[in-house]
Amino acid sequence: MLPPRTEFRGWFFLIFGCASFSGFFYVVIISNFLPPSDNALISAIQNDRPPRDGLCLGISTMTRKRR
């Protein structure tokens, strides 16, 4: 059997990981399907969108600077 301190750390990290994943999942997926909000923080999360060619634009910009 594990000592109580080690068992507590295991449960703490497991709960912390689940809470972090749930928050990340909300911000990335669920907030996009909710109606617009008057709350400033939620509104900023919902309106945070990369440009349409975001990744490709960043890569092409980096390669242009090297030439």
Long-range contacts (C-beta under 8 A, 24 or more apart in sequence): none
